[in-house]
């Protein structure tokens, strides 16, 4: 892969909508090589959508997304598949194949994307599961795992091929406090050991700020703030203060925009 820029991902003036609903209204951000970067924001701010755009599952309405110097939405099918071979994604809902075992789930990308012999695949699968504390689950089916265990298996599959870029979509959801801390530290250690780049999309502010190098806060289709964890914690911007400290009042309203309540009551079902 190319190494021409210090940034693995460069996003400029990104616009994207679902139908008539605007998700991004011209965001700009850069992800440096070798760093762990958090994308934070309230529900519906487009965090998971941003990962899909980076991976080429969605195409922007306007703007540019470059990964390793290549414009993602301009790649043909072969070029996009080649790029994705160097990406790992931990899906928000886990995304494990329900009809094959834990072992087969981790081995799947190795068999599909490499010519490694089965003996080596066996060793690698055990290594990845051991790293998330679940080496004893190889024979289990996904429906035999707890929600937290399934997420840890999904993480192991995301790092199966030691990708240059790993994207974690809500990696801490459903984990008990011990597992959460272990997984957060594991993301940090893996990134440093492999010299890779990681993007962590999460609601867990306190845990993510402990392990990331840089943070972007998304709201209303734009990057509202960015910086290191100490810089954001020291910020007096109303949105940053409300979000990082879970304040009930501030720029972010709890209620979705809608017609006045009294008007809705007059409308018969």
Secondary structure, DSSP 8 states (H G I E B T S, - for coil): ---SSSEEEEEEEEEEEETTEEEEEEEEEEEETT-EEEEEESTTSSHHHHHHHHTTSS--SEEEEEETTEEGGG--HHHHHHHHTTEEEEBTTB---TTSBHHHHHHHHHHHH----HHHHHHHHHHHHHHTT-GGGTT-BGGGS-HHHHHHHHHHHHTTT--SEEEEESTTTT--HHHHHHHHHHHHHHHHHHT-EEEEE-S-HHHHHHH-SEEEEEETTEEEEEE-HHHHHT---HHHHHHHTT-SSSSS-SS---S-HHHHHHS--
